[in-house]
Amino acid sequence: MLHLKEANGRLESLLSEEGKSLEGAFVNLVDPYVVMDLTTKVLSMNSSAKEFLGYDNEKEDLILSDLVHKDYLEYTAESFQRLLQVGILKNYNAQIFTKKYGLKYVNINASLIYNKNGNPVAAQGVIRDITADMEVKKLMESQKQQLDLIFENSSLGIILIVKGKIIKANRAFCDMLNYQEFELKNMSLEDISTIEDISQYQALLDMEESSSDKITITRIFHQKNGDSLYGKTSLTNVYNNLGQVEYNVVMVDDITSEKEATDMLAASESRMTTMIGNLQSGVLLEDVNRKLLKTNQKFKDLFGIPPELGALKGLDCKSTLHQWKEKFKDPEQFILGIDRAIHERRVVIADELELNDGRVFSRDYIPLFNDDEPIGHLWTYSDITIQKNYRRNIEQQKEKYSNIIANMNLGLVEVDNDGKILLVNNRYCQMIGLNESELIGKDVLELMNMDDENLSLVQSQLERRKKSESDSYQIQITNQNNEKKYWLISGGPTYDDLGKVIGSVGVHLDVTRQRELELQKESLVKELEESNKGLQEYAHIVSHDLKSPLRSVSALVDWLCQDYKDKLDENGMYNLKMIQDKIEGMDNLIGGILKYSTVNSNSLENVDVDVNEIISGISDIIYIPDHVTIKTKETLPTIKADPTMMHQLFQNFLSNAVVHIDKEEGVVEVGCKDLGTHWQFSIADNGVGIPKEYHEKIFKIFQSIGNKERSTGIGLSIVKKIIERYKGKVWLESEIGQGTTFHFTIIKKVE
């Protein structure tokens, strides 16, 4: 406080001398610091301000309001008026144009400078560049919008589940089941689907027992109109920072057609194994001269041979197949494949042929020999259109998810049980500072460059993966660019087809910025605690040093009254009494300041406090005019709180209320409501009332209404601090001439 007064004095003195420069008044400030007149013309600025803004007020006139971006002009005008009214401006955020750095986001805290007559003559402020913070905020908002966009526009049905209930569903899922999103909310997955195979229930149980993050099963989903569809359902657990499941992400792919196709294939394969005579492949048997010996019905069906042609035995296959070649997209390749196979007399397996009608055939060839003498040719044709489309869809899905993994903003790495890297995505390469070819096959621990403590942590986590355990943890590493980074890693085991752990996969998030902010916060909190401790000690010392001379003066006045009461006239005795009253007021003021400074420092008791007894006890000790009565609306509760704090709280309210009542019958009424987590108390009086412009002001220290000489202006500010300590708020309702009601809340359970 002393330093601020000295600084203000220096500025006032300098401002009164119009021709003098203000350079050096705040030269030691690291942040840009500016002094301007009330037209926003810069009077002085430190070197940091000159560097940041790119202007020098000693060389050219600088009007700060001219630097403000047009989008912030109205807000700036309102803020400047608030500065003129209140005398201080906190957290003014806007964009300004700097000469050197272009458009910048800034945060400004400012205050007015007054002359000896108490009139504002200038303003001073500290400027902080918050451009980087704003860009980070915009980036986070952009990323959230992108995730929302992916969620809403995904071709897969996606739902979010919290505690077994659906809280959100995307458009694809709603369209899939013909529901509106609001109809699905608060339904469970079991309300709209069943598991296709009862054995898959065990997989769900295994997921819960092993804390697995993800499971994929097939479910039968029930549409609103009563129809059903098959959905490949992937359920993924998402954890909070305590390692608890916060919600589930369920992705559903409609595989009804695929399922039907798969079922058809399974049925066909079953018939092939049981009825050789009705093979699902078209069979064509030729002799060595390529005369047709035998074929089956499937072959006729595949090539569209009408039934009326009857038996085809004896046909010249070479000329006949030339007639059928136009059914294929590449007719010449169809014939060339046959000629090459016969010429080379080698086995051909799964030679794929595309037809003009969209079908795909698979052709096999086996040359037939008898004692090394060729005796014929065996051809089989199979329609693999469904399988081909299925594989194509699988490859497309695989490619899609591979692209997502490769380009997502989280680093992903897969390792085997020996820690050798098998797979990385682009983001992990960026985080570690190496390209993919430099990572594959290398030991992941050697590349991460950690100290012993972090190395031991990662090694223990890899051992846990071998036990099928998943976990999230944070480490510090030094990347290949020699930069220290903090990573949050979520790891889980990987399995082979037999369910054996073959390695692990980890998702990495760079939390360096967040970690730096946490460390900065811890440092600031520690500094604040030390500062508060010093202020409290200072308040006690000042209180003692000020009260000691007051007690001496009070004793002297008492002696004067006793020794000279016969010699002093009535006016002299009155003056001595006035001195004693002023001493008492000063003593109350000092005591009030001490109480105000220690409200937040004293430890709180947490015992049962009967508020009825508090009100009764206060009524016995405070001054209550004869025409005033204190009463309660109903029986007040017993609360958990500090009895001293509660006594101080209610005494300040009641002491103020009883002395401001001008009615013949004064009433002060105390009431209470139960708000669940808080108690809400009210103290109502039928006194003179409080003007609206004082409703906020009276809770500030040294502020009071009227000319009550005994009022220190501290009581209600102490009240406000006590209420805030109990996580509550205070406000009032008042009408001039009718009375005032103070309301305040305090939390029921004090941490």
C-alpha positions in Angstrom: 0.0 0.0 0.0 2.9 2.4 0.9 4.6 1.7 -2.4 1.4 2.4 -4.4 0.9 5.7 -2.6 4.5 6.7 -3.3 4.2 5.7 -7.0 0.9 7.7 -7.3 2.5 10.7 -5.7 5.4 10.5 -8.1 3.0 10.3 -11.1 0.9 13.2 -9.8 3.9 15.4 -9.3 5.2 14.5 -12.7 1.9 15.1 -14.4 1.7 18.6 -12.8 4.8 19.5 -14.7 3.6 19.5 -18.3 6.9 19.6 -20.0 8.6 16.8 -18.1 9.0 13.3 -19.4 7.6 10.4 -17.3 10.3 8.1 -18.6 11.8 6.0 -15.7 8.8 6.2 -13.3 8.1 2.6 -13.9 11.2 1.5 -15.8 11.7 -1.6 -13.7 8.3 -3.1 -14.8 8.8 -6.1 -17.1 5.3 -5.9 -18.7 4.4 -3.0 -21.0 3.3 -0.1 -18.8 1.5 3.1 -20.1 0.3 6.4 -18.6 -2.2 8.3 -20.7 -4.4 11.4 -20.2 -8.2 11.2 -20.2 -8.3 11.5 -24.0 -6.2 8.3 -24.3 -3.1 10.3 -25.4 0.0 8.5 -24.1 2.0 10.6 -21.7 4.6 8.0 -20.7 5.5 4.5 -21.5 8.2 2.1 -20.4 10.7 0.3 -22.7 8.5 -2.9 -22.7 5.5 -0.9 -24.0 7.6 0.8 -26.7 8.9 -2.6 -27.8 5.5 -4.2 -27.8 3.4 -1.4 -29.4 6.2 -0.2 -31.8 5.7 3.4 -30.9 7.6 6.0 -28.9 5.5 8.8 -27.4 8.6 11.0 -27.1 9.0 11.0 -30.9 5.3 11.0 -32.0 1.9 11.5 -30.5 0.2 8.2 -29.7 -3.6 7.9 -29.1 -4.3 4.5 -27.6 -7.9 4.4 -28.7 -6.7 4.7 -32.4 -5.0 1.3 -32.0 -8.2 -0.6 -31.0 -9.7 -3.0 -33.6 -13.1 -1.7 -34.9 -14.9 -4.8 -33.4 -13.9 -3.7 -29.9 -14.6 0.1 -30.2 -18.0 0.0 -28.4 -16.7 -2.3 -25.7 -13.7 0.0 -25.3 -15.9 3.0 -24.8 -18.0 1.2 -22.2 -14.9 0.1 -20.4 -13.4 3.6 -20.4 -16.6 5.0 -18.9 -16.5 2.3 -16.2 -12.8 3.3 -15.5 -13.9 6.9 -15.0 -16.8 5.9 -12.8 -15.1 3.3 -10.6 -11.5 4.4 -10.8 -10.2 0.9 -11.7 -10.5 -1.4 -14.7 -9.8 -5.1 -14.5 -9.3 -7.7 -17.2 -10.1 -5.5 -20.3 -9.5 -7.9 -23.2 -9.5 -6.7 -26.8 -7.5 -6.7 -30.1 -5.2 -3.8 -30.9 -2.9 -3.0 -33.8 0.8 -2.8 -33.0 3.3 -1.3 -35.5 5.8 -4.2 -35.2 3.7 -7.3 -34.5 0.4 -6.4 -36.2 -2.9 -7.4 -34.7 -2.6 -8.7 -31.1 -4.9 -9.8 -28.3 -4.2 -7.9 -25.0 -5.3 -8.0 -21.4 -5.2 -4.6 -19.6 -5.6 -3.7 -15.9 -5.8 0.0 -15.3 -6.5 2.6 -12.7 -7.0 6.4 -12.5 -4.5 8.9 -11.2 -5.8 11.8 -9.2 -4.5 15.3 -8.4 -4.3 16.8 -5.0 -8.0 17.9 -5.2 -9.1 14.3 -5.8 -9.9 14.9 -9.5 -8.8 12.3 -12.1 -6.1 13.6 -14.3 -4.7 10.5 -16.0 -4.8 6.8 -16.1 -2.1 4.1 -15.8 -2.2 0.5 -17.0 -0.3 -2.7 -17.5 -0.6 -4.5 -20.9 -0.2 -8.2 -21.2 0.0 -10.1 -24.6 -2.6 -12.9 -24.5 -2.5 -13.7 -28.3 -1.1 -17.2 -27.7 -3.7 -18.0 -25.1 -6.5 -16.9 -27.4 -5.1 -18.9 -30.3 -5.0 -22.0 -28.1 -8.6 -21.4 -27.0 -9.7 -21.1 -30.7 -7.8 -24.2 -31.6 -9.5 -26.2 -28.8 -12.9 -24.9 -29.9 -12.0 -25.8 -33.5 -11.0 -29.3 -32.5 -14.2 -29.8 -30.6 -16.2 -28.6 -33.6 -14.4 -31.1 -35.8 -15.1 -34.0 -33.4 -18.8 -32.9 -33.3 -18.8 -32.8 -37.1 -17.3 -36.3 -37.3 -19.9 -37.5 -34.8 -22.9 -36.1 -36.6 -21.7 -36.9 -40.1 -20.3 -40.4 -39.6 -21.9 -43.1 -41.7 -21.7 -45.4 -38.7 -24.3 -45.1 -36.0 -22.8 -43.7 -32.8 -24.3 -43.3 -29.3 -22.8 -42.2 -26.0 -23.9 -44.0 -22.9 -23.5 -42.8 -19.2 -24.3 -45.2 -16.4 -26.1 -47.6 -18.8 -28.3 -44.9 -20.4 -28.1 -43.3 -23.8 -27.4 -39.5 -23.6 -26.6 -38.8 -27.2 -27.1 -40.4 -30.6 -26.0 -39.2 -34.1 -28.1 -38.9 -37.1 -27.0 -42.1 -38.7 -28.0 -44.1 -35.6 -31.4 -42.4 -35.4 -32.0 -43.1 -39.1 -30.9 -46.7 -38.7 -33.6 -47.4 -36.1 -36.2 -44.8 -37.3 -36.1 -43.1 -33.9 -35.8 -39.4 -33.0 -32.9 -38.6 -30.7 -35.0 -37.5 -27.8 -36.9 -40.9 -27.9 -33.6 -42.8 -27.4 -32.4 -40.7 -24.5 -32.5 -42.6 -21.2 -33.0 -45.9 -23.0 -30.4 -48.6 -22.4 -28.6 -50.6 -25.1 -30.6 -53.6 -24.0 -33.9 -51.7 -24.6 -33.2 -51.5 -28.3 -31.1 -54.5 -29.0 -30.2 -58.1 -28.1 -27.0 -60.1 -28.5 -27.2 -62.4 -31.5 -25.1 -65.2 -29.9 -25.7 -66.0 -26.3 -22.1 -67.0 -25.9 -21.0 -63.4 -26.5 -22.5 -62.5 -23.1 -19.3 -64.1 -21.7 -17.2 -61.6 -23.7 -19.1 -58.7 -22.0 -18.4 -60.3 -18.6 -14.7 -60.8 -19.5 -14.5 -57.1 -20.5 -15.8 -55.9 -17.1 -13.5 -58.3 -15.2 -10.3 -57.6 -17.1 -11.0 -53.8 -17.4 -10.7 -54.0 -21.2 -11.3 -50.8 -23.0 -13.1 -52.2 -26.1 -15.2 -55.1 -27.3 -16.9 -55.8 -30.6 -19.9 -58.1 -30.9 -22.9 -58.5 -33.2 -26.2 -57.4 -31.9 -29.7 -57.5 -33.3 -31.2 -54.0 -33.2 -35.0 -53.5 -33.1 -36.3 -50.7 -35.2 -39.2 -48.5 -34.2 -41.5 -50.1 -36.8 -40.8 -53.6 -35.4 -38.2 -54.6 -38.0 -34.8 -55.8 -37.0 -31.2 -55.4 -38.4 -27.8 -56.8 -37.6 -25.3 -54.4 -36.2 -21.6 -54.9 -35.7 -21.3 -53.2 -32.4 -18.1 -51.8 -31.0 -18.3 -50.7 -27.3 -15.3 -48.6 -26.0 -14.8 -47.4 -22.4 -13.7 -43.8 -21.9 -12.1 -43.1 -18.6 -11.7 -39.9 -16.5 -8.5 -38.8 -14.8 -9.3 -41.0 -11.9 -9.3 -44.1 -14.0 -13.0 -44.6 -13.7 -15.3 -45.3 -16.7 -16.9 -41.9 -17.4 -18.9 -43.0 -20.4 -19.1 -45.6 -23.2 -18.9 -44.9 -26.9 -20.9 -47.4 -29.0 -20.3 -47.5 -32.8 -22.8 -49.6 -34.9 -22.3 -50.7 -38.5 -25.4 -52.1 -40.2 -24.2 -55.5 -41.5 -27.6 -56.9 -42.3 -26.8 -57.4 -46.0 -23.4 -58.7 -45.1 -24.8 -61.0 -42.5 -27.4 -62.4 -45.0 -24.6 -62.9 -47.6 -22.4 -64.7 -45.0 -25.3 -66.9 -44.1 -25.9 -67.7 -47.7 -22.3 -68.6 -48.2 -22.3 -70.9 -45.2 -25.4 -72.7 -46.5 -23.9 -73.1 -49.9 -20.7 -74.6 -48.4 -22.8 -77.0 -46.3 -24.6 -78.2 -49.4 -21.3 -78.6 -51.3 -19.9 -80.9 -48.6 -23.0 -83.0 -48.3 -24.1 -83.3 -52.0 -21.2 -83.6 -54.4 -23.6 -84.1 -57.2 -24.9 -80.6 -56.7 -21.7 -78.8 -56.4 -21.9 -75.0 -56.0 -19.2 -74.7 -58.5 -19.9 -75.1 -62.2 -17.9 -78.2 -63.4 -16.7 -78.6 -67.0 -14.9 -81.8 -67.9 -13.2 -82.0 -71.3 -11.3 -84.7 -73.1 -7.8 -84.2 -74.5 -9.3 -82.9 -77.8 -11.5 -80.5 -75.8 -14.7 -82.3 -76.4 -17.2 -81.9 -73.6 -17.5 -85.0 -71.4 -19.6 -83.8 -68.5 -21.0 -80.7 -66.8 -23.4 -80.1 -63.9 -26.4 -77.9 -63.5 -24.4 -75.2 -61.7 -22.3 -74.7 -64.7 -25.4 -74.2 -66.9 -26.8 -71.8 -64.4 -23.6 -69.7 -64.3 -23.3 -69.4 -68.0 -27.1 -69.0 -68.6 -27.5 -72.1 -70.7 -31.2 -72.7 -71.2 -32.7 -76.1 -70.1 -34.0 -76.8 -73.6 -30.5 -77.5 -74.8 -30.5 -80.6 -72.7 -27.2 -82.6 -72.5 -24.1 -80.9 -73.8 -22.0 -83.9 -74.1 -19.8 -84.0 -77.3 -19.8 -80.3 -77.9 -16.6 -78.6 -79.1 -15.7 -76.6 -76.0 -13.2 -74.4 -77.8 -15.7 -73.1 -80.3 -18.5 -73.0 -77.7 -16.5 -71.0 -75.2 -15.7 -68.5 -78.0 -19.4 -68.0 -78.3 -19.7 -67.3 -74.5 -16.7 -65.0 -74.2 -18.8 -61.9 -74.9 -20.3 -62.4 -71.4 -17.0 -61.2 -69.9 -15.6 -57.7 -69.6 -12.3 -58.8 -71.2 -13.3 -61.5 -73.7 -9.8 -62.0 -75.1 -8.3 -62.5 -71.6 -11.0 -65.1 -70.9 -9.9 -67.2 -73.9 -6.2 -66.4 -73.5 -6.3 -67.7 -69.9 -7.8 -71.0 -71.1 -5.2 -71.5 -74.0 -2.3 -70.6 -71.7 -3.4 -73.1 -69.0 -3.8 -76.0 -71.5 -0.5 -75.2 -73.2 1.5 -75.1 -70.0 -0.6 -77.9 -68.4 -0.2 -76.5 -64.9 -2.7 -76.1 -62.1 -4.5 -72.7 -62.0 -6.3 -71.6 -58.8 -8.7 -68.8 -58.3 -8.3 -67.0 -61.6 -10.8 -64.1 -61.3 -13.0 -63.2 -64.2 -15.4 -60.2 -64.3 -18.6 -60.4 -66.3 -20.5 -57.6 -67.9 -23.5 -58.1 -65.6 -21.4 -57.3 -62.6 -20.7 -60.8 -61.4 -17.3 -62.2 -60.7 -16.3 -65.8 -61.4 -13.4 -67.7 -59.9 -11.9 -70.3 -62.4 -9.8 -73.3 -61.4 -8.0 -75.6 -63.8 -6.6 -79.1 -63.2 -4.9 -81.0 -66.1 -5.8 -84.7 -66.1 -3.2 -87.3 -66.7 -3.0 -91.1 -66.9 0.5 -92.5 -66.6 1.8 -89.1 -67.5 -0.3 -89.0 -70.6 -2.8 -86.1 -70.8 -6.3 -87.4 -71.0 -8.4 -84.3 -70.4 -9.0 -81.0 -68.6 -11.1 -80.2 -65.5 -12.5 -76.7 -65.1 -14.5 -75.4 -62.2 -16.3 -72.0 -62.2 -17.6 -70.4 -59.0 -19.6 -67.2 -58.6 -17.6 -65.2 -56.0 -19.5 -61.9 -56.4 -20.6 -61.8 -52.8 -17.3 -62.8 -51.4 -15.6 -60.3 -53.7 -17.8 -57.4 -52.6 -17.4 -58.5 -49.0 -13.6 -58.4 -49.2 -13.8 -55.1 -51.1 -15.9 -53.6 -48.3 -13.6 -55.1 -45.6 -10.6 -53.5 -47.4 -12.3 -50.2 -47.7 -13.2 -50.2 -44.0 -9.7 -51.3 -43.1 -8.2 -48.5 -45.2 -10.6 -45.9 -43.7 -9.8 -46.8 -40.1 -6.1 -47.0 -41.0 -6.3 -43.4 -42.3 -8.0 -42.3 -39.1 -5.4 -43.9 -36.9 -2.6 -42.5 -39.1 -3.8 -38.9 -39.0 -5.5 -38.5 -35.6 -4.1 -35.9 -33.2 -3.1 -38.6 -30.7 0.2 -40.4 -30.9 -0.3 -44.2 -31.4 2.4 -46.9 -31.1 2.1 -50.7 -31.0 4.9 -52.8 -29.6 5.4 -56.6 -29.1 6.1 -58.2 -25.7 9.8 -57.3 -26.1 9.1 -53.6 -26.5 9.9 -53.6 -30.3 7.9 -51.1 -32.3 5.5 -52.7 -34.7 3.3 -49.7 -35.7 3.3 -45.9 -35.3 1.1 -43.1 -36.7 2.1 -39.7 -38.0 1.4 -37.9 -34.7 3.6 -40.2 -32.7 6.5 -39.6 -35.2 6.0 -35.9 -34.7 6.0 -36.2 -30.9 9.1 -38.4 -30.7 11.0 -36.4 -33.5 11.7 -39.4 -35.8 10.2 -40.7 -39.0 8.4 -44.1 -39.3 11.4 -45.9 -40.9 13.6 -44.9 -37.9 11.1 -46.3 -35.4 9.9 -49.6 -36.7 11.7 -52.5 -35.1 13.4 -50.3 -32.5 13.2 -50.6 -28.7 10.5 -48.1 -27.7 12.2 -47.5 -24.3 15.6 -46.5 -25.8 14.0 -43.9 -28.1 12.0 -42.2 -25.4 15.1 -40.9 -23.5 13.8 -40.9 -19.8 15.3 -40.6 -16.4 15.4 -43.7 -14.1 12.1 -42.9 -12.4 10.1 -42.5 -15.6 11.9 -45.5 -17.2 10.9 -47.7 -14.2 7.3 -46.5 -14.5 7.1 -47.4 -18.2 8.7 -50.8 -17.7 6.3 -51.7 -14.9 3.4 -50.6 -17.2 4.6 -52.9 -20.0 4.8 -55.8 -17.5 1.2 -55.1 -16.6 0.1 -55.3 -20.3 1.5 -58.9 -20.3 -1.0 -59.6 -17.5 -3.9 -58.2 -19.6 -4.1 -55.0 -17.5 -4.8 -51.5 -19.0 -3.9 -48.2 -17.4 -3.3 -44.5 -18.0 -0.2 -42.7 -16.6 1.9 -39.6 -17.1 5.7 -39.5 -17.9 8.4 -36.9 -18.7 10.6 -37.6 -21.7 13.2 -35.8 -23.8 12.5 -36.1 -27.5 15.0 -36.2 -30.3 15.0 -32.4 -30.6 16.2 -32.3 -26.9 12.9 -30.9 -25.8 11.4 -31.9 -22.4 7.8 -33.1 -22.9 5.1 -34.4 -20.6 3.0 -37.3 -22.1 -0.2 -38.8 -20.9 -0.3 -42.4 -22.0 -3.3 -44.8 -22.1 -2.1 -48.3 -22.8 -3.7 -51.7 -23.2 -2.7 -55.2 -24.3 -3.1 -56.7 -27.8 -4.0 -60.3 -28.5 -3.7 -62.9 -31.2 -6.6 -65.0 -32.5 -6.3 -67.4 -29.6 -6.6 -64.6 -27.0 -2.9 -64.7 -26.1 -1.2 -61.3 -25.2 1.3 -60.6 -28.0 2.1 -57.0 -27.1 0.5 -53.7 -26.2 -0.8 -50.5 -27.8 -0.4 -47.0 -26.3 -2.2 -43.7 -27.1 -0.1 -40.7 -26.3 -1.3 -37.1 -25.6 1.2 -34.3 -25.3 0.2 -32.5 -22.1 3.3 -30.3 -21.7 1.4 -27.1 -21.8 -1.1 -28.2 -19.2 1.7 -29.5 -17.0 3.6 -26.2 -17.2 0.4 -24.3 -16.2 -0.1 -26.7 -13.2 3.4 -26.0 -12.0 2.9 -22.3 -12.5 -0.4 -22.4 -10.6 1.3 -24.3 -7.7 4.1 -21.7 -7.5 1.5 -18.8 -7.5 -0.5 -20.5 -4.8 2.6 -20.9 -2.6 3.5 -17.2 -3.1 0.0 -16.2 -2.3 0.0 -18.2 0.9 3.3 -16.7 2.0 2.0 -13.2 1.2 -1.2 -13.7 3.2 0.7 -15.0 6.1 2.9 -11.9 6.1 -0.2 -9.6 5.8 -1.8 -11.3 8.8 1.3 -11.0 10.9 1.5 -7.3 9.8 -2.1 -6.7 10.8 -1.5 -8.1 14.3 1.6 -5.9 14.8 -0.1 -2.8 13.5 -3.2 -3.5 15.7 -1.0 -3.8 18.8 1.1 -0.7 18.0 -2.0 1.4 17.3 -4.0 0.3 20.4 -1.1 0.9 22.8 -1.1 4.7 22.4 -4.9 4.8 22.3 -5.1 3.1 25.7 -2.6 5.7 27.0 -4.7 8.6 25.7 -7.9 7.1 27.0 -6.3 6.8 30.5 -5.1 10.4 30.4 -8.6 11.6 29.5 -10.1 9.6 32.4 -7.5 11.2 34.7 -8.4 14.7 33.4 -12.1 14.0 34.0 -11.5 12.8 37.5 -8.9 15.5 38.5 -10.5 18.5 36.9 -14.2 17.8 36.9 -14.6 20.6 39.5 -12.6 23.0 37.4 -14.0 22.3 34.0 -17.3 23.8 32.8 -19.9 21.8 31.0 -18.4 22.5 27.6 -15.0 21.3 28.7 -16.4 18.0 30.1 -18.4 17.5 26.9 -15.2 17.9 24.9 -13.4 15.3 27.0 -16.3 12.9 26.5 -16.1 13.5 22.8 -12.4 12.6 22.9 -13.2 9.4 24.8 -15.9 8.6 22.2 -13.5 9.1 19.3 -10.9 6.9 21.0 -13.5 4.2 21.5 -14.4 4.5 17.8 -10.8 4.3 16.8 -10.4 1.2 19.0 -13.4 -0.4 17.3 -12.0 0.5 13.9 -8.7 -1.2 14.7 -10.4 -4.2 16.1 -12.6 -4.4 13.0 -9.6 -4.3 10.7 -7.9 -7.0 12.6 -11.1 -9.2 12.4 -11.4 -8.5 8.7 -7.8 -9.5 8.0 -8.1 -12.8 10.0 -11.5 -14.0 8.8 -10.0 -16.3 6.1 -6.9 -17.3 8.2 -8.6 -18.7 11.3 -9.3 -22.4 11.2 -13.0 -23.4 11.3 -14.6 -25.5 13.9 -17.3 -27.8 12.5 -19.7 -28.5 15.4 -23.5 -28.3 15.9 -24.6 -24.7 16.3 -28.2 -24.0 17.3 -29.0 -20.7 15.5 -31.9 -20.1 17.9 -29.4 -19.9 20.8 -27.1 -17.6 18.7 -30.0 -15.1 18.2 -31.0 -15.3 21.8 -27.4 -14.7 23.0 -26.9 -11.8 20.7 -30.2 -10.2 21.8 -28.9 -10.2 25.4 -25.6 -8.4 24.7 -26.2 -5.8 21.9 -28.0 -2.5 22.4 -31.7 -2.8 21.3 -33.9 0.3 21.5 -37.0 -0.1 23.7 -39.3 0.2 20.6 -37.6 -2.6 18.7 -38.2 -6.4 19.0 -36.1 -9.3 17.5 -38.1 -12.4 16.6 -37.9 -15.5 14.4 -40.4 -16.6 11.7 -40.1 -20.2 12.8 -37.7 -22.5 14.8 -34.3 -22.0 13.2 -32.2 -25.1 12.4 -29.1 -26.5 14.1 -26.3 -26.3 11.6 -22.7 -27.5 11.3 -20.4 -24.5 11.6 -18.0 -22.5 13.6 -19.9 -21.0 16.6 -17.7 -17.9 16.8 -18.1 -17.1 13.1 -21.8 -17.6 13.2 -22.1 -15.3 16.3 -20.0 -12.7 14.6 -22.1 -13.0 11.4 -25.6 -12.7 13.0 -24.4 -10.0 15.5 -23.3 -7.7 12.6 -26.6 -8.1 10.8 -28.8 -7.6 14.0 -26.7 -4.7 15.3 -27.2 -2.8 12.0 -30.9 -3.6 11.8 -32.0 -2.5 15.3 -30.4 1.0 15.1 -31.9 2.0 11.8 -35.6 1.7 12.6 -37.6 4.9 12.8 -41.1 3.3 13.3 -42.9 3.4 16.7 -42.9 -0.4 16.7 -39.7 -1.7 15.3 -39.5 -5.4 14.2 -36.4 -7.4 13.2 -37.4 -10.9 11.9 -35.0 -13.8 11.3 -36.0 -16.6 8.9 -34.5 -19.6 7.2 -35.0 -21.9 4.1 -33.5 -25.3 3.3 -32.0 -25.2 -0.2 -30.6 -28.8 -0.2 -26.9 -28.1 -0.3 -27.1 -24.7 1.5 -29.1 -22.9 4.2 -30.6 -19.6 3.2 -31.1 -17.1 6.1 -33.0 -13.7 6.0 -32.9 -10.8 8.4 -35.8 -8.4 7.7 -36.5 -5.0 9.4 -39.1 -2.3 9.0 -36.5 0.5 9.2 -35.6 3.4 7.0 -34.4 1.3 4.0 -31.2 1.5 2.0 -30.9 3.3 -1.4 -30.3 1.0 -4.4 -27.0 2.7 -5.2 -25.6 1.4 -1.9 -26.7 -2.2 -2.2 -23.2 -3.3 -3.4 -21.2 -0.5 -1.8 -22.0 -1.3 1.8 -20.3 -4.7 1.6 -16.9 -3.0 0.8 -14.6 -2.2 3.7 -14.8 1.3 5.2 -18.2 2.0 3.5 -21.3 2.9 5.5 -24.5 4.9 5.1 -25.5 8.0 6.9 -23.6 9.8 9.6 -23.5 7.2 12.4 -20.3 8.2 14.1 -19.9 4.8 15.8 -20.0 2.9 12.5 -16.6 1.7 11.3 -17.7 0.6 7.9 -16.2 -2.8 8.4 -19.0 -4.9 9.8 -20.8 -5.9 6.6 -17.4 -6.5 4.8 -16.6 -9.0 7.6 -20.0 -10.5 7.0 -19.3 -10.9 3.3 -16.0 -12.6 3.9 -17.5 -15.1 6.4 -20.3 -16.0 4.0 -17.8 -16.4 1.1 -15.8 -18.7 3.3 -18.9 -20.9 3.7 -19.3 -21.0 -0.1 -22.3 -18.7 0.0 -23.5 -15.3 -1.2 -25.2 -12.3 0.3 -27.7 -9.8 -1.1 -30.4 -7.5 0.0 -33.9 -6.2 -0.9 -34.9 -2.8 0.3 -37.5 -0.1 -0.1 -37.0 3.4 1.2 -39.2 4.0 4.2 -40.5 0.4 4.3 -37.5 -1.6 5.5 -34.6 -3.9 4.4 -34.2 -7.7 4.1 -30.7 -9.2 4.0 -30.4 -12.7 2.5 -27.4 -14.9 2.7 -26.6 -18.6 2.1 -24.0 -20.8 3.7 -23.0 -24.3 2.7 -24.3 -27.2 4.9 -21.2 -29.4 4.6 -17.9 -27.6 5.2 -14.9 -29.3 3.6 
